[in-house]
Each structure stands twice: as structure tokens, then as C-alpha cells.
Amino acid sequence: MATTASFATAGRLQVLRDPVNSSQDGVDIVLVPGIGTTAPENWPFADQQWLATLPGSSAGARILAYGYTSPFAGSKPSWESILMLGYDFLQDLSDMRVQSDPDQTTNKPIVIVCHSLGGLVVKQALCVANKQFPRYGSIVNLIAGVIFLSTPHRYGDKATSLMRFRDVLEATASRNLKIPSANVEQEGAILLDLADRFEGISFRTPMLSVYELRESKISSTPLRPKYQQLVNREACSTHAPMETVIGLNLNHHDTCLFTKSVGGEGLPEFNKFVYETLNDAVRLVALRLEDQEYQYATMSAYSPTISEIPLKVENLELTDSSNKATEWPSNRATEGTSLSGFEMVHPTTPSFELGKKLHLPCFLLNTHSTNEDFCGREDILERLAAELLPSKNIVTASDTSLRQFALCGFGGIGKTEIAREFSRRHKSSFDAVFWIVADEVAKLDHHYQQISLALGLEDSSECKSQVVSREIVKGWLSNPRKHLSGSDEFVQPGEAGSEATWLLIFDNADDPMILADYWPQGSGSILVTSRDPLAKTMFTRRPSGLDLGPLTLQDSLSLLNHLTAILNEPEDDTAQKVSNALGGIPLAISQMAGIIRRQELTLSEFLELYMDHEEHANLYETKFDTGLVTYRHSLSTVWAFEKLKPQARQLLELISFLDPDVIEEDLLMKASVELLSGDGQFKKSSYIEARTDLLQSSLVQRDKQKRQLSVHRIVQDAILATMDVMKKRLMFDQVVQVLWAGWPSAMPKPSKEPTLPQPKSTGGRLHVGRWPICAAIYPHVLRIHQLWPTISDLSDATRMQFAKLLNEAAWYQKERGRTKDFDGFFESALGISESSTHADRDSLLADIYFCLGAIAMDASDFDKSRIYKERSLDLVSKICTELGTADERLYLAYAERGISRIQDRRYEEGEADLKEALRIRKALGNYIPRSGEANLSWALLAQGKLEECNALLLDSLARREEALGKDDRESVRTGLILYALGNLRAAQNQFDESFGYHQRAWRHMKATVGERDFYTANVAHKIAEHHFRQRQYEEAISTINKALEIWSVDPSAHKNEIARSTFLKGKLFEASGKTQKATIALRVAGRLRKEITKEDRDVKSLTKEDFDEIVAFWAR
């Protein structure tokens, strides 16, 4: 019989076998036994003959074993004690690598093999490493595989887990672990918490989980032995992304002696995993470190987690020639371009201002008042508390897992109200609670920006780009410090943590996939409400959530009695019948109680009317999802829409075309003027009367202070289903007109007098003051865009006006930081325009092409930008030629084509275009220089026309200061002129004056578009060049890191800029004597440039000019 594990010293990592061939690349294979199980020196991994059968790298394999004394020897045994060994094991691994490779230059991969409860030590170590990645990242990056041999992961609930883990301990250590009854709950929670945390890190490395197929003796009583399969397939699976699960025909004790599997069962799969893991270990680690280099070189404070370490999974073919992207399920979603040809997931870690005070506690909840009528659902609320409330157990000091739960079910079943009640009851259990309406990306962006402001992560002057705000909030949620001070210190187990607890509620996430870009890491709690049952499995390997059913009979009856408040009436049986008739649907019960109260009906009267009406309800067929619950009544029956007064019904029909969450009453009144005026004049009293009817029927809710209405989505769906085609067309047209009339347009007034009405204002491009109005209207544009495919036979005028609104709304999103995915608005607007014969068609198409050209230019897609800009100019020129005029549109079109020509190095043609643009604008009168003058200066500078360039820029700056005052905040335009002046002075070797202009430009950009806009990043790069010239290397590196931090918010859109700034960073390291850092940064910059240009150059031959040419000229 094999000897049991025994070491002289507890918690010691020692070498069992040195490599046969130390000159050959190999791996460190680390063996971790269970408590009282077979000693590692008797495992096949320690057998030279078996090792010789492995791939070539096995000749260079070093075999180590971690030994420890039983942590359960004390008088007060706890499962917490075995988890404490995880810290010790991790530190031993780290120390071992330092001792064997002091310079850490060999990057020898590590494969960990653990047996039985020894796997708990390894899981805890990996969780700690994830939490303390800056300290242990070098170890994590080297782990090329993990094998769990009969390691239990989870068994059902807390009590079951505690019992089954105790069985494993009793079977291996022959010790009966006696846990005081008072501690049973806590001990079970420790084991499930470890499972949750390990699943939460989503460790991305090849992993093999082995379970036993034979039973093991678990009773220590010889006369009554008891046998049981201790770790079955379900119990061993960790749900890791790269996990393989197999069974061996052995008992629990012998799975570490896997070669003995009876009949060889499971051995082919086992051997295949081992062979592939060892064969690919060196390449896998090299590939991972290459991507780590990218993160290190391009980010100022990058601190990834295990779940972010990228790997290619397809048969582990880790070859440099592969260009196919592999998308991993991840609970991070900021996509970047990897250096090895696959998708890399990494966060942006914003460098917060040190000492900045956070506003905690912080609560942004559902704006509606507390629902005093909530009752029932106590079992659901208890389940939510068990799943989502922060743990107070000391072991969770290393907790990295998200606690997440999804409430799924059809509309009206009560998902939102349960979430509201849970947040109300347990708000005090969290430092921060945020309610997020999650049915549209634009709303998610808006909420994340509000969270950033509320927490104090940004102030209103910084909060310009919604994309940046999103990443800042995600960064804080992933590392929720209570104070934004210096670097985090390592917190030992048991010490008070400095992390805040938080709860996110994603309400109405009916398309859960859109949450990907908003899903944080960290150790917080997330509650999702969704009609899609897949929300229970999103971003997690273990389903977490439930499908809500109707209320119980008792809860249904209680809610009805509470809402109707009919006293002294012997109608208990009738109440039961009404409750049964409504099917336990909370929304239906609430709506019907409103009808009962409004019409002062007895329950008997209501039931008679209700049942009679059902016989005549065949006109309306919108029903609840019968796949989830049997509910035979149509919604129009439940809410008796035909009982509404005509004006109330018309108002509800109008509301169904607007965003359901926030409907400003001023907007609603403007939209209802024509509907409610009839043949006479509109009276506000008519609106108030219609609104009152809807409020009394509980069909809408009202926030009096904010003068806003809201409506349940299912009510919108129901009323829409009762509307005929003509009425839908009328409502759509009405809403489009009102939204367009209130929209502050970015585009100048069209060249040709439009036949359609004009928006609220024109020519507001780049004016940040119009953003609040756009933000308020945008959700309604989203709503009608959703409905648009369902509305048939719209007039050409309505379609054209709708397309104009979509183009403007999409451009607004561009101004707020979006670089792609504009909610499909551009595509819809382009489709409408290209198929139209309306008189305004060409003018609108020119606008759309202008927008698409500018967006492509910002994304460094210069070829696409040129095509769109030339199309725009052709259309505008055609219109102006026909009219015999030249206007603002023609100026813009010439200016944009000039930009493309400068980018193409066609400087003379670009100069001609921009001079023609300026001639047109000066002829229009009220001339104030804009960005066109700055762009023209680049063409002049490139041709060496320095005196003309100087005169142009100084005159432009003086004219802007005269018109707008010095250091205006109107837009970035003054900043662009200052930036160009700085570059001109540098070309004239007047570096001090150049630095002064660039510093002014930097201050201007930060004051207008904020600290984290790409305009600000452009100037930061230039400031770093000045510090470089002055040999102020630390200041230069700090500044270039600020630029990289901004670019890295959207790395796929700003790859060119990242490459350029990383090259400068490498040169800074080189000049300051930091050779190793310089090598990494320059290598990364060279690889990025190769991806962009397809030109393979030795990085030593690359110059500043080679990187300048891949970015937009105005950023140089």
C-alpha cells in the first residue's frame, strides 16, 4: 500500500525530482496532496518511467510537492483553516520561482496537480492571486494547466455541502469533523463561497477535473462500513472556461494513481490532456506574456485579473500565424486587439485623482416612491437576500466573485416591483446601490454617467464622454475603494478591508447581451430583471436566478383585498373568484383594483361585468406568454381599454409610442395638442382630465415633483395591439414631428430650403450646451425606431423627417464618445434616404455622408472617410449649383474633403479645398474662425509655408478671442488653433513658445471636452514630447500614460494612436536607462504598427515619423 503524505515541516514546497535534461525547455509540475492521502512521491508524475512517455518537454520537467500538516488538528476545527493554507502555498510558489530564477528570465511554465481536499488549497491560492494580481501576476501568467483529482467543488446547499465535504475528510483522514450546530450555517457558507469565488475568477487556463467512478469507504466503524461515491461528475465540475471533465474507474483514494484506472477507463482522455498541456505549455505562456506586454506597455496602471488572461482554445494551436479571433465568454467586455491574433479582454483602469473624496454611501434608485401596496413574494425576497447580500465571513477577504441573480418572467409578473422592494429593504447593507434601466444601450450609458457623477469619480466638467464614464465606473466597481488614495496595500486575512460593497440592479434587461459592455468584475452584487430566461446564465457558468410564476392563491387574494379595501362586505368567496380569474398576475390585479375603485364597484358587480365582457373580448388577442403561465384573458380585457374616456385612451395610445420610463409632461402635452383639441382649441384641462383617468386606472404612474410619467411596457404592448394601422400611422407621425421640433440640430441649415419643418435650432455641431436636451429626447427616438418596422405605409414626408431625426441622434452619440454601433440609426436613415424621391433627399444624404466620413476619420479609417466626404461634397455642390448659391453646407463639404486630401498627403489640393471653404464662409458674413483654419495650417506647414501659416493662425486666434473672449469654452476649436500654433513654433525651433501654446491647448481641451477625450489625449502626447526634449523623463512618462489611458477606453478604435504613444513611451524608457521596459514597449509598438500597415519592419529601424503617419494629421 502506498504511504501517506508526510513532511517534516508544514506548508513546505520541496523538489521531488530535478529535470533529466536541465538544458531543455521544461515545466515545473507541482503536486498538492489531500489530507491523509497518498504521498506525491508515489504518484505517476514522480515516476521517471511514466514521465518518459510524455512529450519532449517532460525531459526538462522538475517535480515539486507541497506538504502541510492537517489544518484540522486543533480543538476548534474549521474549513477556514484549510483555506488559510492557500496564502501559504501561493507565497511558497512565488518564493520558489525567485530562488530558482532570480532574474525571472526563463518563464518556465507551471502545471499544478492536486488531489482530494488539496484542491481547496489550490483554488484558494488562485482566488488570492486574482485579488492580488500586481503581487502574484508573474506566477499566474506561468500557470499552463491545472489538474483536479477528485477535488469536490460544490454540493447543493450549505448543509449538503458541509455534510459531503465532511464525508471526504472522514474517508481520507479517518477523522470525524465535529462542527458545533451553531456554526453549521457558517461552515457550509465557507465552502460554497470558495466555489463561487473560484467560478467568479473564470480562470483561463487548460483545466482537467477528474471524478471517481467507484465508491469509497467513509465510515470508520469496522462493523458497519459505509461506502459512497464521494466526488461525482456534478460535484467536481468547476465550470471554468477551459475545463475538461472525465471519470476514472477508481475510488476516491486512488485517482492520484490514475494509471491504475480499471480497464483503462478514462485514461485516453487523461493522457491526451496531459500531453497537450505539456506540449503547448511553453508556447502558451510565451503567448500570454506577449499579450501581458501589450497591457503593460499601453496602460498606466494596469491590474488585470485571472479571468482577463487571454488564451486561444482551438485545440491549443498556439501559433503566431493564426489570425482567427476567438471570443471567450467573459464577464468583461471591453474588447481590444490582441497581439497574437485573438480577442483580448482587458479593462481600462483609470488613474483617479489621488485624495479625491468619494460620495459614499451612494444610492441611485428607482425614482418612483415606495410601493406601499407591495405584499407577498417573501420567499423570493429571502432567496435574493441569501444570494446577493454581502458576506461578513472573514474568509471572503479574498473574495473576487460576483454575486449575481436574475428574476425572469413575462411582463406584469412583478419582476421590477420585487427588485424595488429588495433594494428598499436592504439598501443599508450596501455602501452603494444603483438602479439602471437596461433595455437600451443609450440608457445604460446615461445611467453609468450619472453613477460616475454621483460617486464623485468625475465632476460635471469632466463628464463629457459616456464611453469614458462607463469605463471609469466599471473600474471602480472592479476595485471599489472607499477612498481614492494611493496604491492599495496587501490586506492580510482578517484585516478590515477598504472595499465598498455595491449592488447593481439592471431592470428590464430583455436583451441580456447588451449588458456585456457594462458588466463589471469585483466582489459586488448584481440583480437582473428580464423577460429572457437566458439572463440566468449570462456571464456565469452556473445558472443563477429563477423564473417567476404567478402569485400564490393566498398572496393573490391578499393583494386584491389590500388594493380594493372593501370593508364590511361579506364577499370573501367573490374575492377568491376574482383573484382566481385574474390568474395571480400582480399587474393585472393592480389594474383591475384601479377599475373597481374608480367605478366604485362591489366585487360581485365587477365579477359579473368582467365575465360578461370576456365573451365579447375576441377583438383583442394580445395575451400573456402562455408558455410560462396559463392565462386565458387578453390584456385588453384585463384593463378594459374600451371603458376609458376617448381622450384618456388617445393619450395612452400616444404614450405607447414614447419611452416608457421617463416621459416629460411638457413633451407629452405638445404631442397631445392635436389629439386632444378635437375641432376646437386645445385646453390644458383636457390633458389633465385624460391624465387623471389613466392615473386612477393605475395604467400610468406620475412623479409630481419632476413632472414625469411612466408606464409599464406590457401596457404599451397591449394598447398598441388594439390600434389599427391608420391610428398607428397617425401617432408615429405626431411623435416624429414633436421630437424633431424639439431637437437642437448639429447640422447647419440645408442649402435648399427644406419642404419639411425645421428642428428647434441648427448649426450646433460640437456645442456641448445642447447635450442635455438631446439626452432627454434620445430615449424616445430609440422607442420609435423600435416601432418603425411595424408601421406600414408611412408618407414619404414622415419617413424623411424620421431619417433626419435618426441622423442627428446618431451624431449626438458620436459627440458623446461612441465610435461604433449607433443603435442602427445611420443604417436606417441611409436606407430611407437612398430609396426616397422626396425633395429633401439629397440634402439629407449629404448630411449622412458627412457624419459617416467624420466618424471614419476619427477611427483612422482614412479610405472610407475619403469616400464618404467626396460623396457629401458632390451632393452639396450639385444642390448649390442648381440654386446658384454657396452656403454653410458647401463650406463644410469643401473643408471635409480638404481634410481627407491633407491626410493623403495631397497638400496642395487640400490647401485649395480649405481656402475655397474659407472664402465661402467669409462671404456669408459674421465670420469667426473655426477648425478649418487650423486644418489649413497643417497643409501650409507641410509645404514649408511657415510665414503664411503663422499669419493665418495668429489672425484666427485673435478673431476668436475678440468674438468669444480669451480662453473661451464654446468648443474645441480654439484648442485646435493653439495646438497648431504649438506645432508651428516647434517647426521654427521656438520650443519654449511651442510648449506654452501646447499647454494652453491642453488646458482648453480639458475645460471643453474633459480630461478623457481623444482631443485631450492628442495634446497630452505632444506635452510628453516636450518633457522628453527637456529630459524630464518621469513627467513625460506620466503624461504619456494619461494619453494611453484615454486611448485604451476604446482600443480597437484607437489602435493607431496607442501604437504611436507606446512607441514614444518606449523611447522615454530607453532614454532614462530603463532598458527592459523600453524593449517591451518598443516591441509592442512595432507589432501594433505591423498590424495596421502590414509592413514588417525591425523595430530598431522605426522612427517617430513612421508612427506619425498612421494617425490623423491633426494629432501629429
LOSERO-485057 format. One record per residue (C-alpha): z, y, x. Coordinates in steps of 0.1 Angstrom, whole numbers, plus 5000, padded with zeros to 4 digits. Layout:
% LOSERO-485057
ZYX/...
% end
This chain:
% LOSERO-485057
500050005000/499250355013/502050565025/503050875005/502651225017/505451325041/505651615065/508451725087/508152085076/507552215041/504452435035/502652355067/498952325073/498052095101/495051935117/494451565110/491151525128/489251755151/485451775149/483551485166/481051745178/482552085182/479252245193/477752165159/478052375128/480552225105/483152285079/486952285075/487852025049/491452095037/493251825018/496151904995/498051604981/500151594949/503851544947/504751194959/501151084960/499050914988/499251095021/495951275031/495651075063/494850775042/492150945021/488450865029/488051225041/490351145070/488350825078/485850865107/483750585095/483350735060/482751085074/479950945095/478050865063/477951225053/475251485061/474951615097/477451895092/480251625089/480051575127/481351925131/483951885103/487651955110/490051775087/493351955078/496151875054/498652095036/502051935034/505052055014/508351925002/508851874964/509552204947/511452024920/514351914943/516752184931/519252184903/517252424881/513652284883/510852494870/507052474871/507152824885/508352674918/505152484924/503152794918/505052984944/503552734969/500152894961/501153204980/502252995010/499152785010/496853085009/498753255038/498552935058/494752925053/494453285064/496653235095/494852915104/491453105104/492853385125/494253135151/491152925154/488753225152/490453545162/487253755161/486253595128/482653555140/481853185132/482353205094/482952835092/482952715055/485952565038/485952275014/489252214996/490051874982/493251844961/494851554943/497051554911/499551844909/498451964943/495552114924/498052354908/498952494942/495252544949/494552714916/497452954920/496253034955/492753124943/494253334915/496353524940/493253564963/491353704934/494153954927/494454044964/490854034974/491054315000/493654095018/492153745013/488453815006/487553675040/488953345030/487453344996/484053415009/484253105031/485152855003/482052644998/483452394974/486552264957/487251904945/490051844920/491051474919/493051404887/494351754885/495451834850/494252174837/495352214801/496652004772/496552184738/499552394731/502552494752/504752204741/502051944746/501152084780/504752074791/505151714780/501951584796/502451764829/505951614829/504351274824/502151334855/505151444876/507151144864/504350904873/503751044908/507251154919/509250894899/511351184887/512151284851/511951664849/514651784826/513852124812/516652284791/515452324755/515852694757/513252704784/510652474769/508552754755/508652954788/507852654809/504852554787/503652914789/503652904827/501252604827/498952744801/499053084818/497852934851/494952764832/494053094815/494153284848/492053034867/489453034839/489553414840/488553444876/485453234868/485353114904/481753094915/481552804940/480552444936/483452264919/484051894911/486651794886/487451424886/489351234859/490650884859/489350614836/492350374839/495850414827/498850474849/502450374845/504550674836/507950514827/510450454855/512250184834/511149844847/511949664815/509949894793/507050024813/504750274796/501050324805/498850614798/495650784809/497251094824/494251314830/491251254808/487951444808/489151724784/492351774804/490651814838/487852044829/488352404841/485252544825/484252714858/480652824861/479552574887/481752284877/480751914876/482951674858/482951294865/485150994858/486250734884/487250384874/490750424890/494250514879/495850854885/497350754918/494150624934/491550884926/492251034960/490950694973/487750734954/485750484974/487750214956/486350304921/485949974903/482249874901/481450194920/481650384887/481250754892/480650714929/476950814930/477751144913/480751194935/478851124967/475951344955/478251634950/479951594984/476651555002/475051864986/478152074991/478551995028/474752015034/474552365018/477952495029/476752695059/473752845042/475852925011/478453115030/475853295050/474153405018/477353515002/478353715032/474853885032/475554004997/479054105007/477454315034/475554495007/478654564988/480554665019/477754895032/476855065000/480255124984/483155334995/486055134981/484554804970/487154544960/485454254942/486953954926/486153594929/484153604897/481853854912/480853654943/477253574937/475653234941/472353064934/472852744914/469552574910/470252254930/471852484955/468552564971/469852854990/466652965007/465653315018/462153275004/463353234968/462753544947/463653404913/466653564897/469453354883/471653514857/475153394855/477353414825/479853674836/482553894823/481054174844/477654314836/476754594860/473554454874/472454514909/469654384930/470854124955/469554094990/468853724987/466653724956/469053664928/471053874904/474254004918/477154124897/479554374911/481454674898/481555034908/484955124919/485255494915/487355674941/489855854919/491256184929/494556094947/497656214929/495756264896/498056214867/497155954841/497956024805/500055714796/500855594771/497455654756/496355544722/492855604706/493055414674/491055384642/491055734627/491955624592/495555644581/497755334579/496755094552/499855094531/498154824509/497854554536/499554234528/499353864537/497553724568/500853674586/499753354602/496653534616/498853824629/501253574646/498253404662/496953734675/500353814689/500553484707/497153524722/497053894731/500454034738/501154094775/503253814791/506553914805/506853604827/507353674864/504653434874/502053654859/502453894887/499253744899/497653724865/493953804866/492753664833/491753854803/493453764771/490653774745/490353674709/487653714683/488053744645/484853624629/483653614593/481453784568/481754144557/484654214535/486753924546/489354154563/488554144600/488854514606/492054554585/493754274603/492854434637/494154764624/497454604613/497854424646/497254744666/499754924643/502454664647/502154604684/501054944698/504354984716/503754654735/500854824754/500555124777/497155194762/495255084731/491655184724/489755124692/485955104698/483255084671/480954834688/477954804665/475655014687/475355094725/475455464718/478755444701/480155224729/479055494754/480755764733/484055574730/484155494767/483655864775/486455954751/488755694768/487955854802/488956194789/492056074770/493355874801/492656174824/490255974846/487856264841/488156614827/485656774804/483856954832/483256614849/482456414818/478656454817/477156114823/478155854798/477055574821/479355704848/482255744823/481655384813/481955254849/485055474856/486755334825/485754974834/487055044870/490455144856/490654854832/489954614860/492754774881/494854954855/497155154878/499755374861/499355634888/496155724907/497755744941/496755594974/495755234982/497554954964/500154774983/500554394981/503154324954/505254024961/506153784933/508953914913/508554284922/507954534895/504254584891/502554924888/499854804864/499454934829/498954694800/496054764777/494354644745/490654704737/489554644701/485754604697/485254644660/482154544642/480554384672/478054194651/475754164682/478254054708/475754054736/475754434737/479354424749/478154274782/477954614800/481254724786/483354404792/485954474819/487854244843/491554284848/494554144830/494354324797/493754214762/490554224741/490254174703/486754154689/485754164652/482354024645/480253864618/478753644646/480753334652/479453324688/481753614695/484453344700/482653204731/481353524746/482253584783/484553284783/484152924789/486952834764/486352934728/489053184718/489153304682/488853184646/486653214616/488453404588/488453244554/489453394521/493053484513/495353214501/495853194464/499353354469/498153624492/495253704469/497453734439/499953944458/497254184469/495854224434/499354284419/500154534446/496954734441/496854734404/500654794400/500554694363/504154674352/505854534321/502854334312/503053954307/499753894324/500753654352/498253394341/495553654337/496253804371/495853454386/492553414368/491253754381/492453664415/490653334414/487453494400/487353734430/487353444454/490153564477/487853824493/490054124503/487354384500/486354254465/489954264453/490454614467/487254744450/488054574416/491554714417/490055054420/487954994389/490954874370/492955184379/490155424373/489255294339/492855224330/492154864321/494554594314/493854274334/492754094302/490354374294/488954374329/488553994330/486654004297/484354274310/483954104343/483053764330/480653914304/478954124330/478453824352/476053684326/473853994330/474054034367/470953844376/469254164386/471354184418/471353894442/473054014473/475853764479/478453684505/477353424530/477753104511/477652914543/481153044551/482653054517/481752964481/481553294463/479353294432/479453654423/476953904435/478354214452/476854454427/478854254401/482054294421/481654664425/479954734392/477554994407/475955044373/479255174360/479155464384/478155804372/474555884381/475456144407/478055924423/475555644426/472955874441/475555994467/476455634475/472755554479/472455844503/475555734522/473955394527/471255554550/473855714573/476155574600/479055414581/481855514605/481655884606/479856094580/480456464584/480756614549/478756924559/475756704568/476256494536/476256804514/473056934530/471456594525/472556574488/471456924477/468156804463/469656484448/472556644430/470856964419/468656794393/466557054376/468957334382/470857494412/473057284435/476757324428/479357214453/481457094423/478756834416/479156694451/482956694448/482856514414/480556244428/482756204459/485856174437/484155894417/483455704448/486955754463/488655644430/486555324431/487555264467/483955254477/484355514504/487255644525/487956014534/489656184563/490656514548/491556684580/488356604597/486256634565/484656294572/483756004550/483355634560/482055334541/482154964546/478954814559/478854554533/478954824506/475954984523/474154654523/474954594487/473854924473/470654904494/469854574478/469954734443/467455014453/463754994446/461055074471/460455424458/464155524459/464455384495/461455584505/462955904489/466355854506/464755784540/462656094538/465556304528/467756184557/465056224583/464456584571/468156674573/468756514607/465656684621/466557024607/469956994624/468756864658/468657114687/465357024704/464956984741/461257034739/459657384737/457857484705/454457304702/451357474714/449757424680/451657554650/453057224635/452457144599/455956984597/459257174596/460857274629/464157154642/467357364645/466257514679/463757444706/463457464744/466957324751/465957084779/468857044804/471157274784/474457084782/475657314754/473557124728/475056784736/477956794711/475556844682/473256574695/476256334698/477256394662/473756324648/472756044671/474555764652/472755854620/469455834639/470455484650/471155394614/467755504600/466055344630/467655014619/466455064583/462955184592/461254844594/462454774558/460955094543/457355054532/454555304525/456155604541/454055914542/452356004574/454356324575/457656144572/456655894599/455656174622/458856364617/460856044623/458955984655/459756334667/463456274660/463355944679/461756104709/464356384710/467256144705/465955924734/465556224757/469156314749/470355974761/468356034793/470256364798/473556174793/472755934821/470655654807/467855524829/466555244806/467055084772/466855394750/467655194718/463955124714/463355484703/460555564727/458655244718/458955314680/457955684685/454955584706/453855314681/454055564652/452155834671/449355624685/448555484651/448755814633/446056064622/448456344615/447656694627/450756694649/449956364666/448556494699/451456734704/454056464699/452256224721/452256484749/455956514745/456556144746/454356104778/456256404793/459656234787/458455894800/456956054831/460156234839/462255924834/459955714856/460155984883/463955974883/463755594886/461455634917/458655464898/456155724910/452955544900/454055514863/455355864864/451955994875/450055814848/452355954820/452256304834/448456314836/448256194800/450556464789/448556734807/445256604792/446656634757/448256974761/445157114778/442956984750/445157154724/445357484743/441657494750/440957444713/443357724704/442257944733/445857994744/448257904772/451957844764/455257684775/453857334769/450957394792/453257534818/455457224817/452456994818/450957154849/454357174866/454956794860/451556704873/452256924903/455456724909/453556394910/450956534934/453656654958/455256314956/451856164965/451656404995/448756584979/450456914988/447557154983/446857014948/450557014939/450757374951/447757474929/449257304898/452657464902/451157814909/449057774877/452157674858/454057974871/451158204862/451158074827/454958124823/454958474838/452258574813/454458464784/457058734792/460858714796/460258544830/463358374845/462758134874/463457764867/463057444887/459257494890/459857754917/462057504937/459357234933/456657474945/458757554976/458657184986/454857194987/454857515007/457457375031/455457055037/452457265046/454457485070/454157795049/457657905057/457358275050/455758225016/458357965008/461258195019/459958484998/459458264967/462958114969/464858444976/463058614948/463758324924/467458324933/467658704929/465958694895/468258414882/471358604894/470058924877/469458744844/472258494843/474858624868/475758484902/476758114902/475558064866/476357744848/473357734825/471757424841/471057264875/468157504881/470057744903/471357454922/467857324929/466857664943/469857674965/469157324977/465557414986/466857725005/469157505025/466257275035/464057575044/466757715066/467157385083/463357375090/463857725105/466657585127/469157825110/471657545104/474757745096/472957925069/471457595057/474857445054/476057745034/473257715009/473757335006/477457385000/476757634972/474257384957/476857114958/479457334940/476857434915/475857074907/479456964903/480057264879/477057194857/476356824856/479556694871/480956514901/479056194895/475456294885/472556194907/471756564914/475256594929/474656274949/471456424964/473356724977/476256504989/473756315011/472556645026/476156765032/476756445051/473756515073/475356855081/478656695091/476656445112/474956725130/478356885137/479756545149/482356545121/481856175115/484756095093/483856385069/480256275069/481255915061/483556025033/480756245018/478055985020/480455735003/480655984974/476855974971/476755594973/479455574947/477255774923/474155574931/475955244926/476655314890/473155204883/471955024914/468754884900/467555234891/468655394923/467855124949/465755374969/468555624972/471055354980/468855235009/468455585022/472155675021/473155345035/470855405065/472555735071/475955565068/474855315095/473755585118/477055755113/478955445122/476655395152/477355755165/481055715160/481155395180/481755155151/479154905162/479854625139/479954845108/476755015119/474954685123/475954575088/474954905072/471554935090/470754565083/471454625046/469354945045/466454765062/466554485038/466554715008/463654915022/461654595027/462254504990/461054844980/458054895003/457154525010/456954645046/458754415071/459954635099/462554585127/465554805116/465754945151/462255105146/463155275113/463855645112/465255905088/461655985077/460955625068/463755645042/463055995031/459555885019/460955634994/462955884974/461756174952/460756474974/463356704958/466156464970/465056485007/
% end
